[in-house]
Each structure stands twice: as structure tokens, then as C-alpha cells.
């Protein structure tokens, strides 16, 4: 099993301790790049790919743990786009 497959399986298991760094790593491997949307974006971050698809997240703070509803949204979008 490749590293990418392991990361996808971890996301699909919907762990309660899934971090922003893990999301960023997975999306980078799937062809997305991070865009912080300028100085006024605060913690809001956008990930885009070369096809114009975009995902919007908030960098969690003070911890690095992603909220469960965002994990569900991320899974739904990636499955609709047939990336996972």
C-alpha cells in the first residue's frame, strides 16, 4: 500500500485527531496547491487544482485538529470528483 493510499484510508476512517498538516499533505499529493487568499483572509485557506476545483478550509487554532464537519465535506468533495 502506497503512502498516498494510507493517507486516503486514514481520512476515510474519519479520525477525531485529523490535523491540518495531514489535510495539506494529502491535498498536495492529489494536485492541489494552497492559497491563503491575501492578507485579510485570516485563518481561511483555499486549495485549488489545475482544473479549477477548490476547497476552502480554516486553519484550526489554537490546536491543529480539523473539525469533523470539514472532514465530511472534504470526503464528499473528493469522492464526487473521483479523486479518492
Secondary structure as a PSIPRED ss2 file (coil, helix, strand):
# PSIPRED VFORMAT (PSIPRED V4.0)

   1 X C   1.000  0.000  0.000
   2 X C   1.000  0.000  0.000
   3 X H   0.000  1.000  0.000
   4 X H   0.000  1.000  0.000
   5 X H   0.000  1.000  0.000
   6 X H   0.000  1.000  0.000
   7 X H   0.000  1.000  0.000
   8 X H   0.000  1.000  0.000
   9 X H   0.000  1.000  0.000
  10 X H   0.000  1.000  0.000
  11 X H   0.000  1.000  0.000
  12 X H   0.000  1.000  0.000
  13 X C   1.000  0.000  0.000
  14 X C   1.000  0.000  0.000
  15 X C   1.000  0.000  0.000
  16 X C   1.000  0.000  0.000
  17 X C   1.000  0.000  0.000
  18 X C   1.000  0.000  0.000
  19 X E   0.000  0.000  1.000
  20 X H   0.000  1.000  0.000
  21 X H   0.000  1.000  0.000
  22 X H   0.000  1.000  0.000
  23 X H   0.000  1.000  0.000
  24 X H   0.000  1.000  0.000
  25 X H   0.000  1.000  0.000
  26 X H   0.000  1.000  0.000
  27 X H   0.000  1.000  0.000
  28 X H   0.000  1.000  0.000
  29 X H   0.000  1.000  0.000
  30 X C   1.000  0.000  0.000
  31 X C   1.000  0.000  0.000
  32 X C   1.000  0.000  0.000
  33 X E   0.000  0.000  1.000
  34 X E   0.000  0.000  1.000
  35 X E   0.000  0.000  1.000
  36 X C   1.000  0.000  0.000
  37 X C   1.000  0.000  0.000
  38 X C   1.000  0.000  0.000
  39 X H   0.000  1.000  0.000
  40 X H   0.000  1.000  0.000
  41 X H   0.000  1.000  0.000
  42 X C   1.000  0.000  0.000
  43 X C   1.000  0.000  0.000
  44 X E   0.000  0.000  1.000
  45 X E   0.000  0.000  1.000
  46 X E   0.000  0.000  1.000
  47 X E   0.000  0.000  1.000
  48 X E   0.000  0.000  1.000
  49 X C   1.000  0.000  0.000
  50 X C   1.000  0.000  0.000
  51 X C   1.000  0.000  0.000
  52 X C   1.000  0.000  0.000
  53 X C   1.000  0.000  0.000
  54 X E   0.000  0.000  1.000
  55 X E   0.000  0.000  1.000
  56 X E   0.000  0.000  1.000
  57 X E   0.000  0.000  1.000
  58 X E   0.000  0.000  1.000
  59 X C   1.000  0.000  0.000
  60 X C   1.000  0.000  0.000
  61 X C   1.000  0.000  0.000
  62 X C   1.000  0.000  0.000
  63 X C   1.000  0.000  0.000
  64 X C   1.000  0.000  0.000
  65 X E   0.000  0.000  1.000
  66 X C   1.000  0.000  0.000
  67 X C   1.000  0.000  0.000
  68 X H   0.000  1.000  0.000
  69 X H   0.000  1.000  0.000
  70 X H   0.000  1.000  0.000
  71 X H   0.000  1.000  0.000
  72 X H   0.000  1.000  0.000
  73 X H   0.000  1.000  0.000
  74 X H   0.000  1.000  0.000
  75 X H   0.000  1.000  0.000
  76 X H   0.000  1.000  0.000
  77 X H   0.000  1.000  0.000
  78 X H   0.000  1.000  0.000
  79 X H   0.000  1.000  0.000
  80 X H   0.000  1.000  0.000
  81 X C   1.000  0.000  0.000
  82 X C   1.000  0.000  0.000
  83 X C   1.000  0.000  0.000
  84 X C   1.000  0.000  0.000
